[in-house]
């Protein structure tokens, strides 16, 4: 499997380009996966001696790469922050092309503004990003994206990859395994727009604020695979396997639990199969069809977190209506054995988090 790493300063378009490149390769029939490396290191407080979680994320990426290779991926596109002061990291057992994306400060500033960053946040990120790009370590291949749209940027990246000498595949590095059987997992799912991601994030932030080291994993972000043998079902299994491997990785770094948010199609049976003897508490959120529809509309208008893979952001009224109808059908799916139903009506994410604690005894 070939690993394509896209790094660069905030606002350069790493996540957007990763998804576009994966879509281009998949359209040509290539089995391809993509992941944002920042999604692989959401363990807080940071592990001792690894304040920026560089070691944690690279270890996690080794695990994820091996799982997607076994699932049949021929290319893994990795986006996200990397240290500009060190040579490009190698991914164990894979050939790697490492690109540093460059973009003029004014264009980065505009993109960060579109994400809702304050002027102070934008200026700080642009300044630091410009400084990082200026002192870039040897081994990175620069790709300038000034004035290019997404499609032209994809062409520029693929042209750079064709010229990249990534070297031979090295042997897989030995990975430490932790005993994760005593560290519980809270698996939160529900129909689209029921708020699983927001509620899971609320629970995680509460634990982090109390100084409790736990992991947060978004299964949808770990299952961005296209054209794999086995299709969507194979991508879901690979995502669940990644979540289980990363939970073990987090426990090895001092984590005491993990919260996993997942689409309703990835039900508790998938979780129980992936996690084995790890204790899993499975929660399904519920909302009325009218609430699901209104939340979909809010997302289309820019509400909620900014995620590159969010197909609701900027969606048309017709697209929003289709998502709402699908969510209403998902709501009618039978409850799985061992799954706890938690209503979300009449409260916010913090209120739903409190209901989950009451219904399940989750106390982290």
C-alpha positions as CSV (number, residue, x, y, z in Angstrom):
1,X,0.0,0.0,0.0
2,X,1.2,3.5,-0.8
3,X,0.7,6.3,1.8
4,X,0.3,9.9,0.6
5,X,0.9,12.4,3.4
6,X,-0.5,16.0,3.0
7,X,0.8,18.4,5.6
8,X,1.0,22.2,5.8
9,X,-0.2,25.2,7.8
10,X,-3.8,25.7,8.9
11,X,-6.1,26.9,6.0
12,X,-4.0,25.4,3.3
13,X,-6.7,22.8,2.4
14,X,-5.2,19.5,3.7
15,X,-8.5,17.8,4.6
16,X,-10.4,19.1,1.5
17,X,-7.7,17.9,-0.8
18,X,-7.3,14.6,0.9
19,X,-11.0,13.8,0.3
20,X,-10.9,15.1,-3.3
21,X,-7.8,13.0,-4.1
22,X,-9.4,9.9,-2.6
23,X,-12.5,10.5,-4.7
24,X,-10.4,10.9,-7.8
25,X,-8.5,7.7,-7.2
26,X,-11.7,5.8,-6.3
27,X,-13.4,7.0,-9.5
28,X,-10.6,5.3,-11.4
29,X,-11.3,2.1,-9.6
30,X,-8.5,2.2,-7.1
31,X,-9.3,0.9,-3.5
32,X,-8.4,3.9,-1.4
33,X,-8.8,5.1,2.2
34,X,-8.3,8.5,3.8
35,X,-7.8,9.7,7.3
36,X,-7.0,12.9,9.1
37,X,-4.1,12.1,11.5
38,X,-5.4,14.6,14.0
39,X,-8.4,12.2,14.4
40,X,-6.0,9.5,15.6
41,X,-4.6,11.4,18.5
42,X,-7.6,12.7,20.4
43,X,-6.4,11.6,23.8
44,X,-6.4,14.3,26.5
45,X,-4.7,15.2,28.7
46,X,-1.7,14.5,26.5
47,X,0.4,11.5,27.3
48,X,3.4,12.1,29.6
49,X,6.4,13.2,27.5
50,X,4.4,13.6,24.3
51,X,2.8,17.0,24.8
52,X,2.0,17.5,21.1
53,X,1.0,13.8,20.7
54,X,3.4,13.3,17.8
55,X,4.5,9.9,19.0
56,X,0.9,8.8,19.8
57,X,-0.4,9.8,16.4
58,X,2.4,8.1,14.4
59,X,1.9,4.9,16.5
60,X,-1.9,5.2,15.8
61,X,-1.3,5.7,12.1
62,X,0.8,2.5,11.9
63,X,-2.2,0.6,13.3
64,X,-4.7,2.3,11.0
65,X,-2.5,1.8,7.9
66,X,-2.1,-2.0,8.6
67,X,-5.9,-2.4,9.1
68,X,-6.8,-0.6,5.8
69,X,-4.1,-2.5,4.0
70,X,-5.6,-5.8,5.1
71,X,-9.0,-4.5,4.1
72,X,-7.7,-4.1,0.5
73,X,-6.8,-0.4,0.2
74,X,-4.0,0.3,-2.2
75,X,-3.6,3.9,-1.2
76,X,-4.0,5.7,2.1
77,X,-4.3,9.5,1.9
78,X,-3.3,11.0,5.3
79,X,-3.9,14.7,6.0
80,X,-3.1,16.8,9.0
81,X,-0.5,18.6,11.0
82,X,3.1,17.4,11.0
83,X,6.2,18.8,12.6
84,X,8.0,21.1,10.1
85,X,11.2,20.7,12.2
86,X,11.7,17.0,11.5
87,X,12.0,14.9,8.4
88,X,8.7,13.3,7.2
89,X,7.6,10.5,9.4
90,X,7.6,7.0,7.9
91,X,4.6,4.7,8.2
92,X,5.7,1.2,9.2
93,X,5.6,-1.3,6.4
94,X,4.4,1.2,3.7
95,X,5.9,3.3,0.9
96,X,5.3,7.0,1.7
97,X,5.2,10.2,-0.3
98,X,5.3,13.3,1.9
99,X,4.1,16.7,0.6
100,X,4.1,20.1,2.3
101,X,1.3,22.2,0.9
102,X,2.1,26.0,0.5
103,X,-0.5,28.8,0.1
104,X,-0.2,32.5,0.3
105,X,-1.0,34.0,3.7
106,X,-3.9,36.1,2.4
107,X,-5.6,33.0,1.0
108,X,-5.1,31.0,4.3
109,X,-6.4,34.0,6.2
110,X,-9.6,34.1,4.1
111,X,-10.2,30.4,4.4
112,X,-9.8,30.4,8.2
113,X,-12.2,33.3,8.3
114,X,-14.8,31.3,6.4
115,X,-14.5,28.6,9.2
116,X,-15.5,31.2,11.8
117,X,-12.1,31.8,13.3
118,X,-11.7,35.1,15.1
119,X,-9.3,37.7,13.7
120,X,-6.9,37.0,16.5
121,X,-7.0,33.3,15.9
122,X,-6.5,33.8,12.1
123,X,-3.5,36.1,12.5
124,X,-1.8,33.8,15.0
125,X,-2.3,30.7,12.8
126,X,-1.2,32.5,9.6
127,X,2.0,33.8,11.4
128,X,2.9,30.5,12.9
129,X,2.1,28.6,9.6
130,X,4.3,31.0,7.6
131,X,7.2,30.6,10.0
132,X,6.8,26.8,9.9
133,X,6.9,26.7,6.1
134,X,10.0,28.9,6.0
135,X,12.0,26.5,8.2
136,X,10.7,23.2,6.7
137,X,13.0,20.3,7.3
138,X,14.7,18.4,4.4
139,X,12.7,15.5,3.0
140,X,9.4,17.3,2.5
141,X,8.4,18.1,-1.1
142,X,6.8,21.5,-1.4
143,X,3.6,22.0,-3.5
144,X,2.5,25.5,-4.1
145,X,-1.3,25.9,-4.4
146,X,-1.6,29.7,-4.8
147,X,-4.5,30.7,-7.0
148,X,-5.6,27.1,-7.6
149,X,-9.1,25.7,-7.1
150,X,-9.7,22.2,-5.7
151,X,-9.5,20.3,-9.0
152,X,-6.3,22.1,-10.1
153,X,-4.8,21.5,-6.6
154,X,-5.6,17.8,-7.0
155,X,-3.7,17.8,-10.3
156,X,-0.7,19.6,-8.7
157,X,-0.6,17.1,-5.9
158,X,-0.8,14.1,-8.1
159,X,1.9,15.4,-10.4
160,X,4.1,15.9,-7.4
161,X,3.4,12.4,-6.2
162,X,4.4,11.0,-9.6
163,X,7.8,12.6,-9.2
164,X,8.2,11.6,-5.5
165,X,10.9,9.0,-4.7
166,X,9.3,7.5,-1.6
167,X,11.8,4.7,-1.2
168,X,11.2,1.0,-0.6
169,X,8.8,-0.3,2.0
170,X,10.4,-0.8,5.3
171,X,9.6,-3.6,7.8
172,X,6.6,-3.0,10.1
173,X,7.7,-1.6,13.4
174,X,6.9,-3.7,16.5
175,X,3.9,-2.2,18.3
176,X,3.3,-2.3,22.0
177,X,0.0,-3.8,23.1
178,X,-1.8,-2.7,26.3
179,X,-4.3,-4.7,28.3
180,X,-7.5,-2.7,27.4
181,X,-10.0,-5.1,28.9
182,X,-10.5,-3.0,32.0
183,X,-10.9,0.3,30.2
184,X,-14.5,0.8,29.1
185,X,-15.8,2.2,25.8
186,X,-18.9,4.3,25.5
187,X,-20.4,3.7,22.0
188,X,-22.8,6.5,21.0
189,X,-24.9,6.3,17.9
190,X,-28.3,7.4,16.5
191,X,-30.0,8.5,13.3
192,X,-28.3,11.2,11.2
193,X,-28.5,14.6,13.0
194,X,-29.5,13.1,16.3
195,X,-26.4,14.6,17.7
196,X,-24.1,11.7,18.5
197,X,-20.9,13.6,17.6
198,X,-21.9,16.7,19.6
199,X,-23.0,14.6,22.7
200,X,-19.9,12.4,22.5
201,X,-17.7,15.5,22.3
202,X,-19.5,17.0,25.3
203,X,-18.9,13.9,27.4
204,X,-15.2,13.8,26.3
205,X,-14.7,17.5,27.1
206,X,-16.2,17.1,30.6
207,X,-13.8,14.3,31.3
208,X,-10.8,16.3,30.0
209,X,-11.8,19.3,32.0
210,X,-11.7,17.1,35.1
211,X,-8.2,15.9,34.2
212,X,-9.3,12.4,33.3
213,X,-7.3,11.0,30.3
214,X,-9.8,9.4,27.8
215,X,-9.9,9.1,24.1
216,X,-12.4,10.3,21.6
217,X,-13.0,8.6,18.3
218,X,-15.4,9.4,15.4
219,X,-16.0,6.1,13.5
220,X,-17.1,8.0,10.4
221,X,-13.7,9.6,10.2
222,X,-12.0,6.2,10.5
223,X,-14.1,4.6,7.8
224,X,-13.4,7.0,4.9
225,X,-12.7,4.1,2.5
226,X,-13.8,3.9,-1.1
227,X,-13.9,1.0,-3.6
228,X,-12.7,-1.5,-1.0
229,X,-13.5,-5.2,-1.8
230,X,-16.7,-5.7,0.2
231,X,-17.9,-2.1,-0.2
232,X,-19.6,-0.1,2.6
233,X,-19.7,-3.1,4.9
234,X,-16.0,-3.7,4.6
235,X,-15.4,0.0,5.3
236,X,-17.5,-0.1,8.5
237,X,-15.7,-3.2,9.7
238,X,-12.3,-1.6,9.0
239,X,-13.5,1.5,10.9
240,X,-14.6,-0.5,13.9
241,X,-11.3,-2.4,13.9
242,X,-9.5,0.9,13.8
243,X,-11.5,2.2,16.8
244,X,-10.7,-1.0,18.8
245,X,-6.9,-0.8,17.9
246,X,-6.8,2.9,18.7
247,X,-8.6,2.4,22.0
248,X,-5.8,-0.1,22.9
249,X,-3.2,2.4,21.7
250,X,-4.8,5.1,24.0
251,X,-4.9,2.8,27.0
252,X,-1.2,2.1,26.4
253,X,-0.6,5.8,26.5
254,X,-2.4,6.1,29.9
255,X,-6.0,6.4,28.8
256,X,-8.7,5.0,31.1
257,X,-11.6,4.9,28.7
258,X,-12.7,5.9,25.2
259,X,-15.8,7.4,23.7
260,X,-16.7,6.3,20.2
261,X,-19.4,8.1,18.1
262,X,-20.7,6.1,15.2
263,X,-23.3,6.2,12.4
264,X,-26.4,4.1,13.2
265,X,-25.5,1.6,10.4
266,X,-22.5,0.7,12.6
267,X,-24.5,-0.8,15.4
268,X,-23.5,-2.4,18.7
269,X,-23.0,-5.8,17.1
270,X,-20.1,-4.4,15.1
271,X,-18.7,-2.8,18.2
272,X,-18.9,-6.0,20.3
273,X,-17.2,-7.9,17.5
274,X,-14.4,-5.4,17.1
275,X,-13.7,-4.8,20.8
276,X,-13.9,-8.4,22.0
277,X,-13.6,-8.6,25.8
278,X,-13.4,-4.8,26.2
279,X,-16.5,-3.6,28.2
280,X,-18.7,-1.6,25.7
281,X,-21.7,0.5,26.8
282,X,-23.9,1.1,23.7
283,X,-26.2,4.1,23.6
284,X,-28.6,5.1,20.8
285,X,-29.9,8.7,20.7
286,X,-33.4,9.5,19.6
287,X,-35.0,12.6,18.2
288,X,-38.4,13.3,16.5
289,X,-38.5,13.6,12.7
290,X,-39.2,17.3,13.1
291,X,-36.1,17.8,15.2
292,X,-34.0,15.8,12.8
293,X,-35.2,17.9,10.0
294,X,-34.5,21.2,11.8
295,X,-31.0,20.0,12.8
296,X,-30.2,19.1,9.2
297,X,-31.3,22.6,8.1
298,X,-29.1,24.2,10.8
299,X,-26.1,22.1,9.6
300,X,-26.8,23.2,6.0
301,X,-26.7,26.9,7.2
302,X,-23.3,26.4,8.8
303,X,-24.2,25.2,12.3
304,X,-22.1,22.7,14.2
305,X,-18.4,21.8,13.8
306,X,-16.6,22.4,10.5
307,X,-15.8,19.0,9.0
308,X,-14.4,18.6,5.5
309,X,-16.5,15.5,4.9
310,X,-19.8,17.1,6.0
311,X,-22.1,16.8,3.0
312,X,-24.8,18.8,4.8
313,X,-22.8,22.1,4.9
314,X,-24.1,24.2,2.1
315,X,-26.6,21.6,1.0
316,X,-29.7,22.6,-1.0
317,X,-33.2,22.4,0.5
318,X,-33.8,19.2,-1.6
319,X,-30.6,17.6,-0.3
320,X,-31.5,18.5,3.3
321,X,-35.0,17.0,2.9
322,X,-33.5,13.8,1.6
323,X,-31.2,13.5,4.6
324,X,-34.1,14.3,7.0
325,X,-36.2,11.5,5.4
326,X,-33.4,9.0,5.7
327,X,-32.8,10.0,9.3
328,X,-36.5,9.5,10.1
329,X,-36.2,5.9,8.5
330,X,-33.1,5.2,10.6
331,X,-35.0,6.2,13.7
332,X,-37.4,3.4,13.1
333,X,-34.7,0.7,13.1
334,X,-35.2,-1.9,15.9
335,X,-33.2,-1.4,19.0
336,X,-30.3,-3.9,19.3
337,X,-29.9,-6.1,22.3
338,X,-27.9,-4.3,25.0
339,X,-28.5,-0.9,23.4
340,X,-29.8,1.9,25.7
341,X,-32.2,4.4,24.1
342,X,-31.7,8.0,25.2
343,X,-34.0,10.8,24.0
344,X,-32.6,14.1,23.0
345,X,-35.7,16.2,22.9
346,X,-36.0,19.4,25.0
347,X,-32.3,19.8,25.9
348,X,-28.9,20.6,24.6
349,X,-25.8,18.4,24.3
350,X,-24.9,18.9,27.9
351,X,-28.4,17.8,28.9
352,X,-28.2,14.7,26.8
353,X,-24.8,13.9,28.2
354,X,-26.4,14.0,31.7
355,X,-29.2,11.7,30.6
356,X,-26.6,9.2,29.3
357,X,-24.8,9.3,32.6
358,X,-28.1,8.6,34.5
359,X,-29.2,5.8,32.1
360,X,-25.8,4.0,31.9
361,X,-23.9,4.9,35.0
362,X,-21.1,6.3,32.9
363,X,-19.2,8.5,35.4
364,X,-16.0,9.6,33.7
